Amino acid sequence: MFKFNIKNLIWAIAGLVLLTVAVFFIVNWLVNSKNSTSSENA
């Protein structure tokens, strides 16, 4: 049985936040690099 631990919860939340931020920045960079030529139309 998994023993619940506050430290494990904090690490899980921190990892999830870091993963979300990393994915957001990667997607944002891909969109910016793909639309760099047509960015003035926005």
Gaussian input, Z-matrix of N, CA and C with variables (Angstrom, degrees):
# hf/3-21g

backbone

0 1
 N
 C     1     B1
 C     2     B2     1     A1
 N     3     B3     2     A2     1     D1
 C     4     B4     3     A3     2     D2
 C     5     B5     4     A4     3     D3
 N     6     B6     5     A5     4     D4
 C     7     B7     6     A6     5     D5
 C     8     B8     7     A7     6     D6
 N     9     B9     8     A8     7     D7
 C    10    B10     9     A9     8     D8
 C    11    B11    10    A10     9     D9
 N    12    B12    11    A11    10    D10
 C    13    B13    12    A12    11    D11
 C    14    B14    13    A13    12    D12
 N    15    B15    14    A14    13    D13
 C    16    B16    15    A15    14    D14
 C    17    B17    16    A16    15    D15
 N    18    B18    17    A17    16    D16
 C    19    B19    18    A18    17    D17
 C    20    B20    19    A19    18    D18
 N    21    B21    20    A20    19    D19
 C    22    B22    21    A21    20    D20
 C    23    B23    22    A22    21    D21
 N    24    B24    23    A23    22    D22
 C    25    B25    24    A24    23    D23
 C    26    B26    25    A25    24    D24
 N    27    B27    26    A26    25    D25
 C    28    B28    27    A27    26    D26
 C    29    B29    28    A28    27    D27
 N    30    B30    29    A29    28    D28
 C    31    B31    30    A30    29    D29
 C    32    B32    31    A31    30    D30
 N    33    B33    32    A32    31    D31
 C    34    B34    33    A33    32    D32
 C    35    B35    34    A34    33    D33
 N    36    B36    35    A35    34    D34
 C    37    B37    36    A36    35    D35
 C    38    B38    37    A37    36    D36
 N    39    B39    38    A38    37    D37
 C    40    B40    39    A39    38    D38
 C    41    B41    40    A40    39    D39
 N    42    B42    41    A41    40    D40
 C    43    B43    42    A42    41    D41
 C    44    B44    43    A43    42    D42
 N    45    B45    44    A44    43    D43
 C    46    B46    45    A45    44    D44
 C    47    B47    46    A46    45    D45
 N    48    B48    47    A47    46    D46
 C    49    B49    48    A48    47    D47
 C    50    B50    49    A49    48    D48
 N    51    B51    50    A50    49    D49
 C    52    B52    51    A51    50    D50
 C    53    B53    52    A52    51    D51
 N    54    B54    53    A53    52    D52
 C    55    B55    54    A54    53    D53
 C    56    B56    55    A55    54    D54
 N    57    B57    56    A56    55    D55
 C    58    B58    57    A57    56    D56
 C    59    B59    58    A58    57    D57
 N    60    B60    59    A59    58    D58
 C    61    B61    60    A60    59    D59
 C    62    B62    61    A61    60    D60
 N    63    B63    62    A62    61    D61
 C    64    B64    63    A63    62    D62
 C    65    B65    64    A64    63    D63
 N    66    B66    65    A65    64    D64
 C    67    B67    66    A66    65    D65
 C    68    B68    67    A67    66    D66
 N    69    B69    68    A68    67    D67
 C    70    B70    69    A69    68    D68
 C    71    B71    70    A70    69    D69
 N    72    B72    71    A71    70    D70
 C    73    B73    72    A72    71    D71
 C    74    B74    73    A73    72    D72
 N    75    B75    74    A74    73    D73
 C    76    B76    75    A75    74    D74
 C    77    B77    76    A76    75    D75
 N    78    B78    77    A77    76    D76
 C    79    B79    78    A78    77    D77
 C    80    B80    79    A79    78    D78
 N    81    B81    80    A80    79    D79
 C    82    B82    81    A81    80    D80
 C    83    B83    82    A82    81    D81
 N    84    B84    83    A83    82    D82
 C    85    B85    84    A84    83    D83
 C    86    B86    85    A85    84    D84
 N    87    B87    86    A86    85    D85
 C    88    B88    87    A87    86    D86
 C    89    B89    88    A88    87    D87
 N    90    B90    89    A89    88    D88
 C    91    B91    90    A90    89    D89
 C    92    B92    91    A91    90    D90
 N    93    B93    92    A92    91    D91
 C    94    B94    93    A93    92    D92
 C    95    B95    94    A94    93    D93
 N    96    B96    95    A95    94    D94
 C    97    B97    96    A96    95    D95
 C    98    B98    97    A97    96    D96
 N    99    B99    98    A98    97    D97
 C   100   B100    99    A99    98    D98
 C   101   B101   100   A100    99    D99
 N   102   B102   101   A101   100   D100
 C   103   B103   102   A102   101   D101
 C   104   B104   103   A103   102   D102
 N   105   B105   104   A104   103   D103
 C   106   B106   105   A105   104   D104
 C   107   B107   106   A106   105   D105
 N   108   B108   107   A107   106   D106
 C   109   B109   108   A108   107   D107
 C   110   B110   109   A109   108   D108
 N   111   B111   110   A110   109   D109
 C   112   B112   111   A111   110   D110
 C   113   B113   112   A112   111   D111
 N   114   B114   113   A113   112   D112
 C   115   B115   114   A114   113   D113
 C   116   B116   115   A115   114   D114
 N   117   B117   116   A116   115   D115
 C   118   B118   117   A117   116   D116
 C   119   B119   118   A118   117   D117
 N   120   B120   119   A119   118   D118
 C   121   B121   120   A120   119   D119
 C   122   B122   121   A121   120   D120
 N   123   B123   122   A122   121   D121
 C   124   B124   123   A123   122   D122
 C   125   B125   124   A124   123   D123

   B1=1.4713
   B2=1.5278
   B3=1.3063
   B4=1.4591
   B5=1.5250
   B6=1.3177
   B7=1.4637
   B8=1.5273
   B9=1.3331
   B10=1.4614
   B11=1.5220
   B12=1.2988
   B13=1.4535
   B14=1.5257
   B15=1.3325
   B16=1.4713
   B17=1.5276
   B18=1.3428
   B19=1.4637
   B20=1.5235
   B21=1.3347
   B22=1.4662
   B23=1.5222
   B24=1.3284
   B25=1.4619
   B26=1.5240
   B27=1.3337
   B28=1.4691
   B29=1.5293
   B30=1.3403
   B31=1.4663
   B32=1.5226
   B33=1.3477
   B34=1.4644
   B35=1.5218
   B36=1.3357
   B37=1.4659
   B38=1.5262
   B39=1.3246
   B40=1.4632
   B41=1.5267
   B42=1.3247
   B43=1.4566
   B44=1.5151
   B45=1.3353
   B46=1.4609
   B47=1.5268
   B48=1.3347
   B49=1.4680
   B50=1.5266
   B51=1.3321
   B52=1.4644
   B53=1.5204
   B54=1.3319
   B55=1.4620
   B56=1.5246
   B57=1.3410
   B58=1.4645
   B59=1.5258
   B60=1.3367
   B61=1.4666
   B62=1.5232
   B63=1.3301
   B64=1.4631
   B65=1.5225
   B66=1.3386
   B67=1.4667
   B68=1.5252
   B69=1.3398
   B70=1.4628
   B71=1.5251
   B72=1.3388
   B73=1.4578
   B74=1.5231
   B75=1.3397
   B76=1.4668
   B77=1.5249
   B78=1.3268
   B79=1.4659
   B80=1.5223
   B81=1.3425
   B82=1.4574
   B83=1.5268
   B84=1.3452
   B85=1.4598
   B86=1.5222
   B87=1.3326
   B88=1.4665
   B89=1.5261
   B90=1.3274
   B91=1.4639
   B92=1.5245
   B93=1.3306
   B94=1.4605
   B95=1.5201
   B96=1.3212
   B97=1.4598
   B98=1.5268
   B99=1.3450
   B100=1.4654
   B101=1.5314
   B102=1.3314
   B103=1.4629
   B104=1.5323
   B105=1.3196
   B106=1.4602
   B107=1.5268
   B108=1.3375
   B109=1.4605
   B110=1.5247
   B111=1.3281
   B112=1.4628
   B113=1.5236
   B114=1.3451
   B115=1.4568
   B116=1.5259
   B117=1.3442
   B118=1.4633
   B119=1.5155
   B120=1.3504
   B121=1.4611
   B122=1.5195
   B123=1.3357
   B124=1.4561
   B125=1.5260
   A1=109.03
   A2=115.28
   A3=119.36
   A4=110.13
   A5=115.42
   A6=120.31
   A7=109.09
   A8=115.60
   A9=119.70
   A10=110.01
   A11=115.46
   A12=120.43
   A13=108.91
   A14=115.83
   A15=119.98
   A16=110.19
   A17=116.56
   A18=119.32
   A19=110.60
   A20=116.68
   A21=119.90
   A22=110.59
   A23=116.61
   A24=120.36
   A25=110.37
   A26=116.58
   A27=120.51
   A28=110.38
   A29=116.34
   A30=119.65
   A31=111.23
   A32=116.33
   A33=119.97
   A34=110.37
   A35=116.47
   A36=120.22
   A37=109.87
   A38=117.19
   A39=120.83
   A40=110.76
   A41=116.30
   A42=120.22
   A43=111.76
   A44=115.88
   A45=120.10
   A46=110.48
   A47=116.83
   A48=120.88
   A49=110.28
   A50=116.57
   A51=119.60
   A52=111.26
   A53=116.29
   A54=120.09
   A55=110.48
   A56=116.83
   A57=120.77
   A58=110.77
   A59=116.22
   A60=119.98
   A61=110.61
   A62=116.86
   A63=120.45
   A64=110.66
   A65=117.25
   A66=120.93
   A67=109.91
   A68=117.25
   A69=120.52
   A70=110.90
   A71=116.88
   A72=119.84
   A73=111.81
   A74=117.19
   A75=120.41
   A76=110.20
   A77=117.29
   A78=120.81
   A79=109.87
   A80=116.65
   A81=120.61
   A82=110.47
   A83=117.10
   A84=120.85
   A85=110.95
   A86=116.86
   A87=120.22
   A88=110.58
   A89=117.18
   A90=120.64
   A91=109.90
   A92=117.43
   A93=120.32
   A94=111.27
   A95=117.86
   A96=120.60
   A97=110.90
   A98=116.31
   A99=119.74
   A100=110.81
   A101=116.62
   A102=120.41
   A103=111.15
   A104=117.85
   A105=120.30
   A106=110.77
   A107=117.96
   A108=120.98
   A109=110.91
   A110=117.99
   A111=121.05
   A112=111.14
   A113=117.75
   A114=120.59
   A115=110.85
   A116=117.74
   A117=120.34
   A118=111.86
   A119=117.83
   A120=120.69
   A121=112.06
   A122=117.33
   A123=120.92
   A124=110.07
   D1=136.56
   D2=-179.19
   D3=-75.72
   D4=126.07
   D5=178.76
   D6=-84.41
   D7=116.02
   D8=-178.19
   D9=-65.36
   D10=139.57
   D11=-176.39
   D12=-143.64
   D13=136.90
   D14=179.14
   D15=-63.00
   D16=-39.10
   D17=-179.51
   D18=-62.69
   D19=-39.35
   D20=178.09
   D21=-63.97
   D22=-39.10
   D23=179.32
   D24=-65.22
   D25=-42.22
   D26=179.59
   D27=-64.05
   D28=-43.33
   D29=179.23
   D30=-64.45
   D31=-37.95
   D32=-179.96
   D33=-65.96
   D34=-43.58
   D35=-179.98
   D36=-66.52
   D37=-43.07
   D38=-179.95
   D39=-62.26
   D40=-42.39
   D41=178.89
   D42=-64.70
   D43=-39.85
   D44=-179.84
   D45=-66.49
   D46=-41.20
   D47=178.83
   D48=-64.77
   D49=-45.12
   D50=179.87
   D51=-62.88
   D52=-39.93
   D53=179.38
   D54=-65.06
   D55=-41.95
   D56=179.75
   D57=-64.31
   D58=-43.77
   D59=179.43
   D60=-64.14
   D61=-41.60
   D62=-179.91
   D63=-62.96
   D64=-45.58
   D65=179.05
   D66=-62.87
   D67=-41.22
   D68=-179.77
   D69=-61.40
   D70=-45.59
   D71=-179.22
   D72=-67.04
   D73=-37.08
   D74=178.86
   D75=-65.34
   D76=-45.93
   D77=179.54
   D78=-64.23
   D79=-42.28
   D80=-179.60
   D81=-62.80
   D82=-41.16
   D83=179.35
   D84=-66.61
   D85=-40.33
   D86=179.36
   D87=-64.46
   D88=-43.07
   D89=-179.90
   D90=-65.73
   D91=-41.91
   D92=-179.88
   D93=-66.24
   D94=-40.39
   D95=-178.83
   D96=-70.46
   D97=-31.30
   D98=-178.88
   D99=-78.31
   D100=-33.24
   D101=-176.38
   D102=-107.85
   D103=24.87
   D104=-177.04
   D105=-66.97
   D106=-31.44
   D107=-176.84
   D108=-80.19
   D109=-29.78
   D110=-176.79
   D111=-108.21
   D112=23.86
   D113=-177.62
   D114=-72.65
   D115=-22.43
   D116=-177.96
   D117=-76.77
   D118=-13.20
   D119=179.82
   D120=-78.47
   D121=-17.64
   D122=-176.40
   D123=-69.75

